[in-house]
Amino acid sequence: MRLKEEQIKRLAEKVYADLAADGLIVPSRERGAAVEGIVKAIMQDINRDQNLERDAERMLDQTIAAMGAAAADIDRHKMLRMIKEKLARERKIVQ
């Protein structure tokens, strides 16, 4: 799912407000800077996930091409999920 920039900003505002309300953070600078930091972290996570998805698709395509006719019986969705999980473990990405 692709989030729009405004949705990410609202999410970051909500995260900041919830953390502050629960006393889990004590801001040392203005709210805007903290929210922008949260936005940046969310964007980095989204980009990392998109890269993982792209790399998994590429590996799957290469695997299927190498298998030739034997690949006809492969459940593409299941295989993609397995490759993504393997890549995520290797890259230490929590899925």
C-alpha positions as CSV (number, residue, x, y, z in Angstrom):
1,M,0.0,0.0,0.0
2,R,1.4,3.4,-1.0
3,L,0.7,6.2,1.4
4,K,0.5,9.8,0.3
5,E,2.8,12.4,1.8
6,E,0.0,14.0,3.7
7,Q,-1.1,10.6,5.2
8,I,2.5,10.0,6.3
9,K,2.6,13.4,8.0
10,R,-0.7,12.8,9.8
11,L,0.6,9.4,10.9
12,A,3.8,11.0,12.2
13,E,1.7,13.7,14.1
14,K,-0.4,10.9,15.6
15,V,2.7,8.9,16.7
16,Y,4.2,12.1,18.2
17,A,1.0,13.0,20.1
18,D,0.5,9.5,21.4
19,L,4.1,9.2,22.6
20,A,3.9,12.6,24.3
21,A,0.5,11.9,25.9
22,D,1.9,8.6,27.3
23,G,4.9,10.4,28.7
24,L,7.2,8.2,26.6
25,I,9.0,11.2,25.1
26,V,10.1,14.5,26.5
27,P,10.7,16.8,23.5
28,S,14.0,18.6,23.6
29,R,13.2,20.7,20.5
30,E,10.2,22.1,18.7
31,R,7.4,19.7,17.8
32,G,7.8,20.3,14.0
33,A,11.4,19.1,14.0
34,A,10.4,15.9,15.9
35,V,7.5,15.2,13.6
36,E,9.8,15.7,10.6
37,G,12.1,13.1,12.1
38,I,9.3,10.7,12.4
39,V,8.2,11.4,8.8
40,K,11.7,10.7,7.7
41,A,11.9,7.4,9.6
42,I,8.5,6.3,8.1
43,M,9.7,7.2,4.6
44,Q,12.9,5.3,5.0
45,D,10.9,2.2,6.2
46,I,8.6,2.5,3.2
47,N,11.5,2.8,0.8
48,R,13.3,-0.2,2.4
49,D,10.1,-2.3,2.0
50,Q,9.7,-1.3,-1.6
51,N,13.4,-2.2,-2.3
52,L,12.8,-5.6,-0.6
53,E,9.7,-6.2,-2.7
54,R,11.5,-5.3,-5.9
55,D,14.5,-7.5,-5.1
56,A,12.3,-10.4,-4.2
57,E,10.4,-10.1,-7.5
58,R,13.7,-10.0,-9.4
59,M,14.9,-13.1,-7.6
60,L,11.7,-14.9,-8.2
61,D,11.8,-14.1,-11.9
62,Q,15.4,-15.3,-12.2
63,T,14.5,-18.5,-10.4
64,I,11.5,-19.2,-12.6
65,A,13.5,-18.5,-15.7
66,A,16.3,-20.8,-14.6
67,M,13.8,-23.6,-13.8
68,G,12.2,-23.5,-17.2
69,A,9.2,-25.8,-17.7
70,A,9.5,-27.1,-14.2
71,A,8.4,-23.7,-12.9
72,A,4.8,-24.2,-14.3
73,D,3.7,-25.8,-11.0
74,I,5.1,-23.2,-8.7
75,D,2.7,-21.1,-6.6
76,R,4.2,-17.7,-7.5
77,H,2.6,-15.9,-4.5
78,K,3.9,-18.4,-2.0
79,M,7.3,-18.4,-3.5
80,L,7.5,-14.6,-3.5
81,R,6.5,-14.6,0.2
82,M,9.3,-17.1,1.0
83,I,11.9,-15.1,-0.9
84,K,10.8,-11.9,0.8
85,E,11.0,-13.5,4.3
86,K,14.5,-14.8,3.5
87,L,15.7,-11.4,2.2
88,A,14.2,-9.7,5.2
89,R,16.0,-12.0,7.6
90,E,19.3,-11.5,5.8
91,R,18.8,-7.7,5.8
92,K,17.5,-7.7,9.4
93,I,14.2,-6.2,8.4
94,V,11.2,-6.9,10.7
95,Q,8.3,-7.9,8.6
